Amino acid sequence: MVTDGDSTRGLPLSSVGNAKRCVAGLSAKPSCLSIKLHAEVGLILFPKRYSAVCGNDQRLLSTTNTFPGLLDKNHTLSKAVTAYAPGFPMGKYSESEDWADIVPIPQNDGGPNPLAAIAYSDEYREAMEYLRAVMANNEKSERVFELTEHIISMNPAHYTVWLYRASTLFDLQKQNNSDLQGDILEELQWLDGISLRHLKNYQIWHHRQTLMTHLPSLPATELPFLTRMLSKDAKNYHVWSYRQWLVRRFSLWDTELPYIETLLDRDVRNNSAWNHRYFVLFGQHVDPDSGKGMDEVGNIVDEDLIDREVEYTEAKIRLAPQNQSPWNYLRGLLRKRGALGECKGFAEEFVGDYLEGDGKGCRSSHALDFLADCWAEEKEREKAGKALELLAKRFDPIRRNYWNYRRGLLGLGAVEA
């Protein structure tokens, strides 16, 4: 066995890799016997590196005397030692010649006896130790890119890994002078598979957005992929948020409505599609950095557009009167031109003679809520109060306090359920 400097010529790769890891892991649990054994192997194989990590600790200089059976005749850990220290790491990276130059950095959980250490798998723990090491060196290379893919396969919610992967991708493009758009399209293809396996992971969509900011135009495959994602979950918040960003980024305002109408024809209760419809029609003139909402920007009202949308929405409400989303959409449309009461007659179709009796003819509590707003705007306090009373007592008693709050705004007293 050669031990001058950090030379490891002639040693089996497993011993070398494990010794490297044990040297780096010495500070994690210094009281653990297995770590002491690891450190002593590290002292034999990597005296310079061991000294840099551990200093001149004379207590660990009696390796061969203390554990004469530490190494067998082939200079590998003896079976006795492996059995004595079952936690000895045997990992993908520690055993790889491609990573022989890296000293892994263990996670610091707050000392030798952490209060609530996370029980990572050995595979994940090792990969993260190597990621910390390359990040400390600011290394951006093909092996690092592959390392991030391995970690993401085990934990796709690790935002730091996603950020470092994106940074590495862009650095590699500069190093190799490769086609950036081609690199991004290849990354998107890989990302599609990850997205389909982890539908509700927002880090994935932030990474996708980061990639898209480097493209001059929308890839032909992007909208079909989003359609596939929404076919699995039509109300996936992360996909819809990304789609809104995409509409604004690539000015897709004039091409989204047919797709939205397809979704609403399929499921009129798709509140996400209703929300996206409002965004597409009225979000174009909003500066996303202004802090203002779509109802706060100017007085831009296209009367023909409002008329068309009111007609469309009323038709959808007739299909499912007890569906809240189109009622809210209708409210938003009418407030665009300050005329909530113009659809009062339409709403009354669904409540019967709601001012008499206990509202048995009512087919939509949302119509009652809409009428309460109409009457309140027209100073018809008693009519509005009656609608709110029916909501509190009969149709939505679980939110009685809210309806009573609305009655209080009219100067009316609370009702009991």
N, C-alpha and C positions, 0 to 999 in steps of 0.2 A: 504494500500500500504506500502510495506517494502522498506525503502531507506537507510538502514545502509550499508556502503561500496558500492559495485557495485551489491548488491543483487536485483533481480527483481522477487522474488517469488510472485506468485498470479497475475502477470500482463499478459494480453493477448500478444501473441507472436508478433503480428504486431506492438504494441507500443514499445516493447523492440527493435526489429530489426530496426524500423525506427529511434528510438532515437539514436541508435549506429551510424547509417549513418549520422544523422544530426550533431552529435558531431564531427565526422571526417570531415564533409563538412563545418564546420563553417568558415574556413579560405578562402573558395572558393569565397564566395560573402558576406562578413560581413555586407554590407549595405542592403541586401535584407531582408525584414520583415519575409519571410517564413523561412529563415535560422535562424533568431533570435528566432522564435518560436521553431524550431527544437532544437536549442541549449538549450533553456530553458527546454524543455522536457528532454533533455539529462542531464541537471543539476539535475532534480528530480530523474531520474532513475539511473544515473551513476555519482554520485558526485566525486568519486575519479578519474575516467577516464576523466571526464569533466575538472577537475582541471589540469590534466596532459596535456591536449590538449590546454586549454584556459587560464590557469593561474588563478589568483584571480581577475577576472574582476567583480567589484562590481556592474556594471551597469546591470548585468543580474541576480541579486539575488532576484529580486522582482517578481518572476514568478507568483505566485498565486494571488498576489495583482493586477498586471498589466493585467493578462488574467485569471480572475476567472473561465471562462468557458473552460479553456484549456482541461481539462479531464472530461469525463462524469462519471456517477456513476459506470460504469464498468471499470474505469481507462483506457479507450481508448480515442483517440483524438475525441473531439466532432465534430459533423457535421459542426458547425459554423467555427471551426478552419480549418478543411479540406477545406471548401469553401474559407476561407480567404487566405489560402496558398496552391493553387492548385498544386504547384510543389512538394508537400511532397512525398518522395520516398516510393513506396510500391513494394519491389523487391523480387526476388527469393531467394537471399542469405541473405538479411537482415531479412527475415521472417523464415529462416531455423535454427532449433536448432543445426544442424550439423556445422553451421558457427557462432554460438553465441560467440565464443571466439575471433573472429577476428574483429579488428577495421579497416574498409576500409580506403584506402588512396586515396583521390580525385586527379584528374589530375590538375597540376598547369599550367594554360594557360597564366600565366604572370600577375597575379594580379586580382583585382575585376572587371576590365573592359578590358578584353583582346582585342587585335586589331582584331584578326581573329580566334575566337574560333570555333572549329569544332563542328557541330551540331550532336553529337552522339545520338543514341536512348537511352532511360532510361535503357533498358535491357543491352545494350553494356557498357554503362557508369558504371553501377553497377558492372558488371562482371570484368571489368578492375580495378575498385577500390579494389576489393577483391584480384585480381591477384597481384597488387602492394604490398598489405599487406603481402601475403604469400611469395612473392619473397624477401621482406625486411627481413623476418624471415628465408629465405632459406629453406622453408618447401617443402619437396618432399613426397607426400602422395597420396592415392587413390582419395581423394576429390580434390586435386590440379590437378591430371590427368584428372578428369572429368570436372573440370573448364576450362582447356585448350581446351578440345573438344568443350565445349559450345562456347567459344570465337571464335575458328576457324570456327565454323558453321556460325558465323555472319561476320567474317572477316578473310578469309583464307590467306590473304597477310601479316599478322602481324608476321614478322620474329622472333621477340622476344618471342612470344608465342610458335612458333615452336621449338625454341632452348630450352626453358624451359621445353616443353613437352618431348623432347628427353632426357634431363638430368634427368627428373623425372622418365621416363621409366627405365633408366639404374639403377637409385638409388633404385627404387622399386624392381627390380630384385635381387639386393644385399640384401635388407632388408628381402625379402620373401624367398631368396635362391631358386628362381624358375628357370625354364628352359629358359635361355635367348633366344635361338633360337625359342622356342615356343612363347615367348612373342613378338618377332620381327615379326614372321609370322602372328600373330594375329593383330599386328599393321599395317602390310602391307595390310591385307585384309580390314581393316577399311580405310586405305589410298586410296585404289583403288577407292572406292566410291567417296571420295573427289576429286580425280584426274579427274574422268570422268565428274564431275559437273563443274570443273574449269580447263579447258584445258590449259590455258596459264599462269598458276601461277607458277613462278619459285621457290618460297619458298617450295612448295610441293615436288619438285624434289630434292632440297637440303636435305630435311628431309629424303627422301627415300635413298639418297646416304649415309647419316649418318647411317641409319639402316643397310645398306648393308656392311659397313665397319666392322661390328661386326659378320658377317656370314662367315663361312669357305668355303662355296660353294654356287653356284647360285641356288636359289629355283626353282623348276620345273615350278612354276606358273609365273615366272617373264617375260620371253620372250613372252609367249602368251598374257600376259597383255599389254606389249608394242605394240604388233601387234594390239591389240584392240584399243589402244590409237591412233596409226598411221592410223588406218582405219577411224577414225573420222577426222583426219587432218594429211595428209601424209607429211606435211612440218612443223610440230610443232617443232620449234627450241629447246625448253626445253627437249622434249622427245629425240630428236637426240643427244643433248649434253650429256644427261644422258646415252644413249645407248653407246656412244663412251667411256665414263668412265667405263661402265660395261664391254665392250669388253676388255679393258686394265686390269681391276681389276681381271677378272676371265679367262683371256687368251682365248677369244672366236674367235681368228683370223681365225681359219680354218673352222668355221661353219657359218659365216655370209653371204658369197657370194650367196648361194641359195635364201635366203630371199631378198637380194638386187635385184637380177635378177627378182624375182617375182614382185617387186615394179616397176622396169623399164619396164617390159613387160606390166604392167598395165598402166603405164604413163611414157613415155619416157622423158617427160619434168620435171620429179621430180628432181629438182636440189639438194635437200637434199640427195636423194639416190645416186646421182653421187658423191657428196662430201663424203658420208660415204664409198662408194666403194674405193675411193682413200685412205681414212684413213685406211681401213681394209688391203689393199694391201701394203701400204708403211709406215704406222704409227707404226708398231711393233718395229722397231729399234730406235725409237725416245724416248729420255728421256724427259718426259713432264716437268721436272724441269730445263732442260738445256737452255730453252729460244730459241731453234732452231726449225725451221720448218722442214717439211718432205722432202723438197728439199735441205736442208743444211747439212744433216747427211751423211757423208762418200760418197763413190762411189759405194754403193751396188746396182747393176743392174743385174736383172735376165732377160737375153735376151729373153728366151722363154716366160716368163711372159709378157714382153713388147709386143712381137709379138702377143701373144694371145689377149691382151687387145686392141691393135691397131685394130685388125681385128674385135673384138666385137664392138668397138666404131664406126668404119666406118659403120658397118651395122646399128647401131642405128641412125647415122646421116642421112643415106639415107631415113630413115622413116620420119624424120622431119628436113630438112636442115636448117630451120630458128630457130632452137633450140640451144641456146647459150651454155647450160651446157656441152653436149658432145664435142663441139669444145674446150672448156676450158680444159676438161679432156684429150683430145687428145694432146693438147699443153703440159700439164704436163707430160704425158707419154714420149713424144719425147724428152723433155728437160732432162729427166732422163738419156738419153744416148747421149745428145748433137747432135741430128740429126733432127731438126725441118723440114728441107727441104725434108726429105724422103717422106713426104705425100703431097708435093706440087702438084703432078699430081692429087691426089685424090681431093684436094681442087679446082683445076681448072675445075673439072667436073661441079661445081655448079655456075660458074661465066660466062660461055660462052667466047666470045671474048672480055674480059673486057677492054683490052687496046685500043679498037677501039670504036668510038661512045660514047654513054652515058650509056653503061652497061645494055641495055635492056634485054639481055639474062641472067642476074644474078639472081640466085634463092636463094642466101644466102649472106646477108651482113657479116655474121660471117666468111664465106669462104674468102671474100675480106680482112677482118681484119687479118685472118690467113696468107694469101698470102703476105700481107704487111710486116708482121714479117719475113716471109721466105726471101723475096727480100732484106729486110734491112740487115739480117744476111749475105747474099751473096753479099752485096755491090752493088746491082742493084737499085740504088737510084731512077731513073726515073720511073721504074716499081712500086716500092713501093709507090712513090709519087702519081702515077696515081690511085692506089687502094684507097689511103687515100683521094684523091680528090673526087672520086665517093662517098665515104662514107659521106664526108662533104656536098656535093652538092645534092646528090640524095637519098641515102639510110638511112642516119642517121643525117640529118641537125640539129636536136636539140642538138647534141653533137659536133657541128662544131668546137667549141674552142678546144675540146680535139683532134680531128683529125688534126687540124692545129698545135697543140702542137707537135703531132707526126711528122708532116711534118717539123716542125722547127728543130727537132732532126736530120733530114736528111739534114739540110741546105737548105730547100726549103721554099718558101714564102707561106703566108696564101692564102686561097681561100674564096670567098664569096659564100654564099648559093644560 
